[in-house]
Amino acid sequence: MFKNTAVRMIAALVAVGVFSGITLVFVYNYAMPKIQTNVKAETDRAIRNIFPGASRIESTREEDVSRVMDARGGLLGYAFTAEGNGYQGCIKLIAGVDAGLSGMKGMEVIESQETPGLGAEIAGGTFKEQFKGLSIVHPIEYVKNRKPQKPYQIEALTGATISSRAVVNILNRRIREIRGLLKGK
């Protein structure tokens, strides 16, 4: 009697597991194209926020790097994704640099799990505005509790130094990679 009950329980669990697995596969296959469309739209929106005069966004052979062009076909600069760890989890950014790779055009936070009211302020206007026109000839630095003195410095968020430092480190690392990819052409 015990054996028969155990076999039925195992059979029921296997059936539920197989049904759940098949259902997840169908839901995933249904949702993934919509997710990819939304991610592309969000990326394009972020790039157009960084480059207000953008008319065309062209993919390059390099991973996650796009050429941003004006209406006449002139190169405004490059946009790229950058991601890394913050205080609470992954921070994903879209950043733009000028055509000469010497200055930032801006950055947008696409994904962040930072603490609301503190680290989440990296997505806020005041923090993001610091990156517009920032020199990247020298690695970006952050300063605490004072105004930046050099063209490559930003002011860290009060109470969220780890998140500020994470953004700076993510951008510095990715800018170095982008320079290597694009200078090698």
N, C-alpha and C positions, 0 to 999 in steps of 0.2 A: 504494500500500500504506500509506504514512504517513497519507494522508487518511482512509482507511477506519478505521484504528486510532484516530485522533483523534476521528472522529465517534462511534465506539462508546464511547470514554472519556467524551465529553461527554454522550452519551445515558445512560450508566450513572450519571454524577454527577447529572444532572437527575432521573432516576428515584429515586435515593436521597434527594435533596433534597426532592422532592415527597412521597415516602412519610414522611420524617421530619417534615415540616411538618404533614401530615394527622394523624400520630400525636400530635404535640404539641397540636394543637387538640383532639383527643378527650380526651387526658389532662387538659388545662386545664379543659375543660367538665365533666369528671367530678369533678375535685378542688375546683374553686372553691366550690361550695355547701358542701362539708364544711369548707373553710378559713374561709368566712364564719361558719358555725355555731360553730366553735371560737373565732374572734376575738370573737364576741358573748358566748360563755360566759366567756371570759377577762376581758372588759370588765366583765361583771356581777359576777364574782367579786371583781375589784379594787374596784369601787364598794361592794360589801357589806363588804369589809375596811375601807374608809375610813369608811363609815357603818354601824356594827354594828346599829343599830336600823332599818335600811331595810326597808320592807315592799313598796314599789312604786318602780319606776324608770320615769319617763316621759320620752320624747323631747320636745324642744322644737323649734321651727322653726329655731332657731339651729344652726349646724353643730357637731356633736360635743358638744353640751351637753345634759345630762339633769337633770330635777328629781328629787330624791330625797325620797320621802315616807315618813312613819311609818305605823303601822297605822291611826291615826285620820284620816289624810289630811293631817296637818300637814307643812309643808315643812321638811325637815331641812337642805337646802342644795342646791347644784348640783355636779354632777360633770362633768368635761370632759377631753378629751384635749389633750395639749400635746406638741409634738415639735420637735426642732431638732438641731443638730450638737453632738456631744461631741468628745472627743479622738480616738477611733477611728472614729466614724461616727454614725449617727442614734441619738438617745435619744428614746424615746416613753414618755410618762407618762400616767397617769390621776390627776387631782387632784380634791380636793373642797374646797369652800368653804362657809361657813355661809350662811344665807338672807340675811343683811345684807351679804354680800360684804366682811366686815371681818376674818375669821379663816379660817385653813385648818383643815380637818378631817383632812387627811393626803394622802399621795400614794403611788402604787404605780408601779414601773418595769415597763412592759410589754415593752419591747424596748431592748436596749443591746448595743453591741459594744465596750464599754470594756475596758481591760486587766484580765484576771483578777488578783485579789489587790490591785489598786490602784483604778482607776476603777470597776471592776465592783461595788465596795462601795457605790455609790449605791443599789443594790437591797437592801442589807443593813439589818437592823432598826435599828441604832444611828443611821445616817444618816437613814433615813426617819422615825424617831420624832421627830426635831427639828422636823418640819413639822406635827405635831399641835398644834393650838392656836396656831400661829404667827400673829402679827398681820400682816395684809396691807393695813392702812390706809396704810402707808408701803411702798415697794418692798422686797422681801426683800433682805438683804445677807448676805454670807458673811464670816467672819473667819478668819484663819489663826493657828494655834498659840496660841490663847487661847479662853477660854469666852465665849460671846455675852453682851453687856452690855445689849442692848436687845431688846424683845419681837419684833422683826422680823429678828433675826439668827440665823444658823445657823453651826455650826463646820464649816469645810471639812475634807474628808478629807486626812489627812497623806499627801503623795506623790501626791495626785490632785486638786490644786487646779483643774486645767482641767475635769475632770469635774464637780466641785462647782460651779464657776462656770457651767458649761453648764446644769446643772439650775436654778440660780437665775435665769439669764437666760431660759431657756425658760418657767419659771413666771411671771416678771414680765411678759414680753411677752404671754403668753396671758391672764393675769389682767386686764391692761389691756384686751385685746380683749373679754373676757367682760363686764367692767364696761360697756363701750360698748354691747354687744349687749343686756344685761339692763336697764340704766338707761334705755334708750330706749323701754321698753315703757310 
